[in-house]
Amino acid sequence: MGLKTKQQYLDSLRAMKPTVYMFGERVDNVVDNPRLRAGIEATGATYELAELEEYRSLIVTQSTLINEPINRYTQPPKSIEDLVARVKINRVMGNRVGTCFQRCTGLDCLSALSIVTYDIDKKYGTEYNARFIEFLKHVQKNDLTCNAGVTDVKGDRSLGPAEQEDKDMYLHVVERRKDGIVVRGAKAHQTGSLSSHETIVLPTRALRKGDEDYALSFAIPMDTPGLIHVVGRSSLDTRELDGCDRGNARYSKYCPTIIFDDVFVPWNRVFMCGEVEFAVDMVNRFSAFHRQSHGGCKAGKIDCMVGAALVMMDYNGTDKASHLKNKIIDMIHRAETLYGCSLAASYEGKQQSSGNYFIDPVLANASKLHEGKEMSEAGRLLADIAGGFVADLPSDRDLSNPEIGALLKKYLKGRTDIPVENRIKMFRFVEKLVMESADTISDIHGGGSPEAHRITIFRESNVKAKKEAAKRLAGIE
Ligand SMILES: Cc1cc2nc3c(=O)[nH]c(=O)nc-3n(C[C@H](O)[C@H](O)[C@H](O)COP(=O)(O)OP(=O)(O)OC[C@H]3O[C@@H](n4cnc5c(N)ncnc54)[C@H](O)[C@@H]3O)c2cc1C
């Protein structure tokens, strides 16, 4: 098949029967649950856009593996052009949905595996790469969405996996069988797990001798027995359930914790099992790809923020205020720096032994470090420009209340030629852009916390060459 329509994507999720809990209750119908559906719609946009002529050349590419057109979100980079396209479509998607569309993380896992499974095989004569290629064909043929099962719950952060009192703080093998392995543990903050068909598990950190049971990578369907999704609370999350005050009329983000309660994984889906020294490479490759991905989608989100700020200025009658225009410029330059850094990481990418391409990790991490600070600055500027109702706008229910609705509409007006309803809608959208915790906190922690970006920047930078340049110019032998 190669490409799914959005409808086929929704139907395929409907056919799955994952175990899901949310707000204290079991959820049997994921696709029609308003909270989850808003997230699924955001991922659905990656299928929708592939159907539109306008975006086809950007989102659809030809697979040399299955000889069919495929969605780029199933294509590990085979060239610089692929690396650049990743950033460009992420910007289009971020702009399209104004929140996280939840499909880049799976591609980042596929991209890391396309490099590291080859390297493990080269050292140990294992068959991980062949298994991975078969899995990738399955993903491409069925246009599947995958999620990134990377972050373990980690228990006491000062201890390694094998040192924890409770050995399940990091996902690990509890049984090796002839036909596969049984795993136990939990992965936290699983962006869009229920918008996805498969979870791809990678280790969350560097490992050492003694940690063999934790050096794990595999992929399994989201409705595999023993896999339990517990959807996390996040700010504004009941807005979709309430059916009002949503801000973003269609799209949202949610992040479950997934518990692996003795889950069976067949060997043909295992891509690493025990090779401790490769855990660090898996993590570093995945995180560098993911930090680069953010440079595209978050620039696209700032585009929405700039648009919202400009509209609010129109509605408030502040469109001529020069200090607000300056703040708009401050927002735009943040988006373009993020985007530029992420694009540069692509253009400076290099081919790896497996034949696949890897981005420049220093530029990718510089982009993400920039995002961690500058997205919140963009949000601060947006809230400043829009005004205080970002914080405490009365509910749509009060606005439609016959006793006070007319009074509220009178007092919530900005410019008299602008319908008050439009001003209210835009305030709600700004609230969502600035305060949707499931999205905004990923600016800081998504793809690893800021210190991880800083460490990578120092480790991967050629500091020796910089010292030599300084000495040469100072005339020191
Ligand atoms: C909205 C959102 C979406 C996400 N989506 C995904 C996803 O789809 N898939 C996925 O796998 N993960 C996802 N993540 C997880 C993300 O990668 C982690 O949040 C991040 O790696 C930090 O891990 P943590 O949350 O456990 O925080 P911690 O690791 O506890 O970090 C908290 C702070 O403590 C510091 N710290 C931690 N350990 C140590 C130590 N040993 N020594 C010194 N300092 C330390 C960190 O630098 C940080 O400042 C997401 C996170 C968020 C917030």
The ligand as a Gaussian input file, in Angstrom:
#p B3LYP/6-31G(d) Opt

LIG

0 1
 C        6.178000      17.022000      27.066000
 C        7.214000      15.956000      26.995000
 C        7.180000      15.028000      25.966000
 C        8.113000      13.992000      25.934000
 N        8.026000      13.028000      24.958000
 C        8.785000      11.913000      25.065000
 C        8.585000      10.804000      24.177000
 O        7.752000      10.852000      23.280000
 N        9.326000       9.694000      24.356000
 C       10.258000       9.600000      25.335000
 O       10.893000       8.562000      25.457000
 N       10.482000      10.632000      26.188000
 C        9.767000      11.771000      26.074000
 N        9.981000      12.820000      26.929000
 C       10.900000      12.624000      28.032000
 C       12.148000      13.491000      28.066000
 O       13.125000      12.985000      27.214000
 C       12.571000      13.512000      29.540000
 O       11.620000      14.294000      30.246000
 C       13.958000      14.064000      29.749000
 O       14.912000      13.175000      29.215000
 C       14.240000      14.287000      31.238000
 O       14.003000      13.122000      31.958000
 P       13.086000      13.182000      33.282000
 O       11.808000      13.791000      32.907000
 O       13.089000      11.834000      33.875000
 O       13.816000      14.207000      34.226000
 P       15.106000      13.935000      35.098000
 O       16.022000      13.006000      34.372000
 O       14.724000      13.581000      36.465000
 O       15.796000      15.369000      35.079000
 C       15.438000      16.431000      35.944000
 C       16.680000      17.301000      36.172000
 O       17.653000      16.574000      36.904000
 C       18.887000      16.528000      36.193000
 N       19.454000      15.185000      36.427000
 C       18.835000      13.991000      36.194000
 N       19.644000      12.975000      36.535000
 C       20.778000      13.513000      36.976000
 C       22.008000      12.966000      37.459000
 N       22.228000      11.644000      37.562000
 N       22.989000      13.838000      37.799000
 C       22.814000      15.175000      37.706000
 N       21.657000      15.746000      37.262000
 C       20.665000      14.923000      36.900000
 C       18.543000      16.813000      34.741000
 O       19.641000      17.404000      34.029000
 C       17.365000      17.752000      34.884000
 O       17.786000      19.070000      35.013000
 C        9.101000      13.911000      26.931000
 C        9.146000      14.867000      27.952000
 C        8.218000      15.877000      27.985000
 C        8.266000      16.858000      29.125000

